[in-house]
Amino acid sequence: MSQSVLYCALNRRYVSPEVAAVVHDLANSMEEKHPGTQTRSLDGNFPFWDNFPLLPHLSHDDGEKLDLALYWKMNGVYQPGRSPSPLGYWGYAVGPTSCPPRWFDLRWDMKWLQVLLPKMETDNERMQTLLDLLSNDERVGKILIEPHLQASAGVSHQKIRFQGCRPARHDDHIHIQL
């Protein structure tokens, strides 16, 4: 299920059958391990064009990548299907970064927007389960997430990586790819 109807309306939710199967299995496993959990997708790919990036992403160009919304809590209570931002993007989890400020990159923090969004924290128990499940899925090749979220979840695996300091932040979503 998409975090927002906008992903459907703007044709940004298409993925290969293999990615769809991974996410379907993931959602079922999350529901089994944590009843009431809703796994939400964000950006996937355009439906008809391979090798055409889904801006602002540079890598969402072949249907084999998908962004997933984080699991969030408010006042210590899991919030099914909710995130600080209605789109799933730009409602960042607070945490340290080692990235230096630069004149231009896609690592914006949108401080003006953060003060308008509800104060939520990531659900580390669900995040740990999510990262464990994805890490142990043979179909998944790479998982991109900010290091502070990985540390908070307490999961370490060679598939889990930091996307670097120039691309968009990954402390409002998780990027998976085959």
C-alpha positions in Angstrom: 0.0 0.0 0.0 1.3 3.5 -0.9 1.8 6.1 1.9 -0.1 8.6 -0.2 -2.5 8.5 -3.2 -0.2 10.9 -4.9 2.3 8.1 -5.7 -0.5 6.3 -7.6 -1.8 9.5 -9.3 1.7 10.5 -10.4 2.5 7.0 -11.7 5.5 6.7 -9.3 4.7 3.3 -7.7 5.6 0.8 -10.4 8.1 -2.0 -9.6 9.1 -5.3 -11.1 7.1 -8.4 -10.1 10.2 -9.5 -8.1 10.2 -6.3 -6.0 6.4 -6.6 -5.6 6.9 -10.1 -4.2 9.6 -9.0 -1.8 7.4 -6.2 -0.4 4.3 -8.5 -0.2 6.3 -11.1 1.7 7.8 -8.4 3.9 4.4 -6.9 4.7 3.0 -10.3 5.6 6.0 -11.2 7.8 5.8 -7.8 9.6 2.0 -8.3 10.2 2.8 -11.8 11.6 5.6 -10.6 13.9 3.9 -7.3 14.9 0.1 -7.6 14.4 -1.4 -4.4 13.2 1.7 -3.2 11.3 1.2 -1.4 8.0 4.0 -1.5 5.6 3.8 1.5 3.2 5.7 2.2 0.0 6.8 5.5 -1.4 8.6 6.0 -4.8 9.1 3.1 -7.1 9.4 3.8 -10.8 7.5 5.1 -13.8 5.5 2.5 -15.6 6.8 2.5 -19.1 10.3 3.9 -19.2 13.4 2.0 -18.2 16.6 4.0 -17.7 14.6 7.1 -17.1 15.2 8.3 -13.5 12.4 9.1 -11.2 13.5 12.6 -10.1 14.8 13.6 -7.6 16.1 10.0 -7.4 19.0 9.1 -9.7 18.6 5.4 -9.3 14.9 4.7 -9.5 15.0 3.9 -13.2 14.3 0.2 -13.8 11.6 -1.0 -11.4 14.1 -2.8 -9.2 14.2 -0.1 -6.5 11.6 1.0 -4.0 11.4 3.3 -1.1 9.6 2.2 2.0 8.2 4.4 4.8 9.6 4.0 8.2 7.6 2.8 11.1 6.7 5.6 13.6 5.6 6.1 17.1 4.0 9.0 18.8 4.2 9.3 22.6 5.5 5.7 22.6 2.6 4.2 20.7 3.0 2.7 17.2 1.1 4.8 14.5 -0.1 2.4 11.8 0.3 3.9 8.3 1.3 7.3 9.7 4.5 9.3 9.3 5.4 12.8 10.3 4.9 13.9 6.7 1.8 12.8 4.7 4.1 11.9 1.8 6.4 9.8 3.9 9.4 11.9 2.8 10.8 15.0 4.6 9.7 14.1 8.1 13.2 13.2 9.3 14.1 11.1 12.3 16.5 13.1 14.5 20.0 11.7 14.7 23.6 12.5 14.2 25.3 12.8 10.8 28.9 13.0 9.8 28.0 14.8 6.5 29.4 18.3 6.2 27.2 21.1 5.0 27.6 21.7 1.2 26.5 24.4 -1.1 24.4 22.0 -3.2 23.4 18.4 -2.9 20.1 16.6 -2.4 20.7 16.3 1.4 18.3 19.1 2.4 16.9 19.1 5.9 13.9 21.4 5.4 14.1 22.9 8.9 11.2 25.2 8.1 9.0 22.1 7.5 10.1 20.1 10.5 8.6 22.6 13.0 5.2 22.2 11.3 5.2 18.4 11.4 4.0 16.2 14.3 6.8 15.0 16.6 7.3 11.3 16.1 10.1 8.9 16.7 10.9 5.7 14.8 9.6 2.4 16.1 13.0 0.7 16.7 11.5 -2.7 17.4 9.6 -2.8 14.1 12.6 -1.3 12.3 14.9 -4.0 13.7 12.4 -6.7 12.4 12.2 -4.9 9.0 16.0 -4.7 8.6 16.5 -8.3 9.7 13.8 -9.6 7.3 15.2 -7.6 4.3 18.9 -8.5 5.2 18.0 -12.2 5.2 16.0 -12.1 2.0 18.2 -13.5 -0.8 16.3 -11.4 -3.4 17.3 -8.1 -1.8 20.7 -6.8 -2.8 21.0 -3.5 -1.1 19.3 -1.5 1.7 20.1 2.2 2.1 19.4 3.9 5.4 21.1 6.5 7.6 23.7 5.1 10.0 21.9 6.5 13.1 18.7 4.6 12.2 20.6 1.4 11.6 22.4 1.8 15.0 19.1 2.5 16.8 17.6 -0.7 15.3 20.7 -2.6 16.4 21.1 -4.4 13.1 24.3 -5.0 11.2 24.5 -6.7 7.8 26.6 -6.3 4.7 23.5 -5.4 2.6 22.7 -2.4 4.9 24.6 0.7 3.6 24.9 4.4 4.0 23.9 6.1 0.7 26.6 8.8 1.1 26.5 12.5 1.8 25.4 13.8 -1.6 22.1 11.9 -2.2 18.9 12.6 -0.4 18.8 11.7 3.3 17.5 8.3 4.2 16.3 9.0 7.7 12.7 9.4 6.5 12.6 6.2 4.4 14.4 3.0 3.5 15.6 2.3 0.0 15.7 -1.3 -1.1 16.8 -2.8 -4.4 17.3 -6.2 -5.9 
